[in-house]
Amino acid sequence: MKQKIFMLIMLSILIFQTIPVSVGAVESVSARNAILMEQHTGRVLYEKKAHEPERIASITKIMTAILAIESGKLREKVKVSNRASGTEGSSLYLKVGEEMLLEDLVYGLMLRSGNDAAVAIAEHVGGSLEGFVFLMNQKALELGMANTRFANPHGLDDHEDHYSTAYDMALLTKYAINNEKYKEIAGTKVHRAPNPNESWDYVWRNKNRLLTDLYRHATGGKTGYTKRAKRTLVTTAAKGDFEMIAVTLNGPDDWNDHIHMFETGFAEYDIVEVLPEGGIKSIVDPHYKDRVYLEHAIIYPLTAEEQKLVNVEYKLLKPQRDGEVREIVGKAVVYVGNNKIKEVPIFYRHSVDEKKSFYDYFKNIFTSVIGLRADG
């Protein structure tokens, strides 16, 4: 009975539709803009004005962090400039001329949201702050962040053309979380870094309270706040193989917003193996029977009702007249109801003899000729 009551409460918080998602949870999320995304497939499980550009404050630093990590310079020492040391707002209190490993600066950037660290990182990785901003926007373009524009590496309100959307920030996080070093840093609760000017170390504790004490399934994220942007928050959470990303912009009750979105996602959806990898037994065409397969399983987050609506369509190419068979001979298209959710190539399993190339053929002839000559 208690379980049924809990499910009814959760359903009242957020009622999902088939694909893409519901609008039922809008009233329960305090944030002006919000999104809940399944991490691996990118499926949007919930959204609220997710494509409207807004100021984003310090969640900007997710982009700064991943670019620093991907630069390959984490073990290099960064010398703090006047410009970096003098950056306003949240700070690591770096001193002019101080030297620190880029890796430690990224920890300070993500855990304590150091704006001075953001500028120091930008100058070292991009050659200048302006050069780094160019790299940020280039990366955003590559990731398909269509409604994003970066003007600085920290998110301060010093430019009008610095903005993003909940959806774009989820895309960025989806990309970044696949980097093991980023995942490690974003999920760290406390980090110590050597202080070259004092006998004591820097100690930075993560500001992300979902990670540190509020939500046991939290795995990482980034907080943000400015007077104009208000509270912004990106978090990630996992339960088994079910991993999600939540983003809120201008969210006065963002900790609870994220917990409610995650809990509803976990309650309503399961990670389902729609199609297994390996041979496709349902194909009976004599030319392809027992010879076609999928290289990877198709995994997708689905509600219990959606699982009943799954159907798969196999589209196979006609065999070539010369009898030669291609490596890819068609595609498997997965639908939930009338909505296409995924399509993947179908591969043909050649026999050992069929796999022999022209190179092998001529190699055998050449070897035979050489052998004959060697034998006299």
Secondary structure as UniProt FT lines:
FT   HELIX           2..13
FT   TURN            24..25
FT   HELIX           26..28
FT   STRAND          33..38
FT   TURN            39..41
FT   STRAND          44..48
FT   TURN            50..51
FT   HELIX           57..60
FT   HELIX           61..70
FT   TURN            71..72
FT   TURN            74..75
FT   STRAND          77..79
FT   HELIX           82..85
FT   TURN            96..97
FT   STRAND          99..101
FT   HELIX           102..111
FT   HELIX           115..126
FT   HELIX           129..142
FT   TURN            143..144
FT   TURN            146..147
FT   STRAND          163..164
FT   HELIX           166..176
FT   TURN            177..178
FT   HELIX           180..186
FT   STRAND          190..193
FT   TURN            196..197
FT   STRAND          202..205
FT   HELIX           210..214
FT   TURN            216..217
FT   STRAND          218..226
FT   TURN            227..229
FT   STRAND          230..239
FT   TURN            240..241
FT   STRAND          242..249
FT   TURN            252..253
FT   HELIX           254..268
FT   STRAND          270..275
FT   STRAND          278..279
FT   TURN            281..282
FT   TURN            286..291
FT   STRAND          292..294
FT   STRAND          298..302
FT   HELIX           304..307
FT   TURN            308..309
FT   STRAND          310..316
FT   TURN            321..322
FT   STRAND          328..336
FT   TURN            337..338
FT   STRAND          339..348
FT   TURN            352..355
FT   HELIX           358..374
//
